[in-house]
Amino acid sequence: MAIDLQVLSAMGNDTRYELLRRIANADDGVCVCDLEAAVGVSQSAVSQALSRLYAAGLVTRRKEGSWRYYEPTETTVALLETLDNLRGTHE
């Protein structure tokens, strides 16, 4: 149950949720530099949010040169699809 709460807590912030959606909708990973501009918060805030998502197992990261790229985990894809389905039934 603790991991469930960690995942839900990580998703329960507007910035982290928006980052997660943007990462999930990208084709081949998203660079931190692109996320920073997209959500309109500081680089520090983006880095902290991504660290929280990573710790919760919602994203993976890889380093290419001096850049880090983030991709959704299978868990994230499934959770977001479930939320999309729930939204569709309640609209």
C-alpha positions as CSV (number, residue, x, y, z in Angstrom):
1,M,0.0,0.0,0.0
2,A,2.9,2.4,0.7
3,I,4.0,2.3,-3.0
4,D,0.4,3.1,-4.1
5,L,0.4,6.2,-1.9
6,Q,3.8,7.2,-3.1
7,V,2.7,7.0,-6.8
8,L,-0.6,8.8,-6.1
9,S,1.2,11.5,-4.1
10,A,3.7,12.0,-6.9
11,M,0.9,12.5,-9.4
12,G,-1.1,14.7,-7.0
13,N,0.7,18.0,-7.9
14,D,-0.3,20.1,-10.9
15,T,3.3,20.6,-12.2
16,R,4.2,16.9,-11.8
17,Y,1.0,15.8,-13.4
18,E,1.5,18.1,-16.4
19,L,5.1,16.9,-16.7
20,L,4.0,13.3,-16.6
21,R,1.3,13.9,-19.3
22,R,3.9,15.7,-21.5
23,I,6.4,12.9,-21.1
24,A,3.7,10.2,-21.8
25,N,2.6,12.0,-25.0
26,A,6.2,12.4,-26.4
27,D,7.4,10.0,-29.0
28,D,10.9,9.2,-27.8
29,G,11.7,10.8,-24.5
30,V,11.6,14.4,-23.5
31,C,14.6,16.6,-22.6
32,V,14.5,18.5,-19.4
33,C,15.2,21.7,-21.4
34,D,11.9,21.2,-23.3
35,L,9.9,20.5,-20.2
36,E,11.1,23.6,-18.5
37,A,9.8,25.9,-21.2
38,A,6.6,23.9,-21.6
39,V,5.4,24.1,-18.0
40,G,6.6,27.6,-17.3
41,V,8.5,26.9,-14.0
42,S,12.1,27.1,-13.1
43,Q,14.7,24.5,-14.0
44,S,15.1,23.7,-10.3
45,A,11.4,23.1,-9.9
46,V,11.3,20.9,-13.0
47,S,14.3,18.9,-11.7
48,Q,12.7,18.4,-8.3
49,A,9.4,17.3,-9.9
50,L,11.2,14.9,-12.2
51,S,13.2,13.4,-9.3
52,R,9.9,12.8,-7.4
53,L,8.3,11.1,-10.5
54,Y,11.5,9.0,-10.9
55,A,11.5,8.0,-7.3
56,A,7.9,6.9,-7.6
57,G,8.7,4.7,-10.6
58,L,6.6,6.8,-13.0
59,V,9.4,7.8,-15.4
60,T,12.7,6.4,-16.5
61,R,15.7,8.6,-17.5
62,R,18.7,8.3,-19.7
63,K,21.6,10.6,-20.2
64,E,22.9,11.6,-23.6
65,G,25.9,13.9,-23.3
66,S,24.9,16.6,-20.9
67,W,21.2,16.1,-21.4
68,R,18.7,13.9,-19.5
69,Y,15.7,12.5,-21.3
70,Y,12.7,11.1,-19.5
71,E,10.2,8.5,-20.7
72,P,7.0,7.1,-19.0
73,T,7.1,3.6,-17.5
74,E,4.4,1.0,-18.4
75,T,2.8,1.8,-15.1
76,T,2.4,5.5,-16.0
77,V,0.9,4.6,-19.4
78,A,-1.6,2.3,-17.8
79,L,-2.5,4.8,-15.0
80,L,-3.0,7.7,-17.5
81,E,-5.1,5.5,-19.8
82,T,-7.3,4.5,-16.8
83,L,-7.7,8.2,-15.9
84,D,-8.6,9.0,-19.5
85,N,-11.2,6.3,-19.5
86,L,-12.7,7.5,-16.2
87,R,-12.8,11.0,-17.5
88,G,-14.7,9.8,-20.6
89,T,-17.3,8.0,-18.5
90,H,-17.9,11.0,-16.2
91,E,-18.1,13.8,-18.8
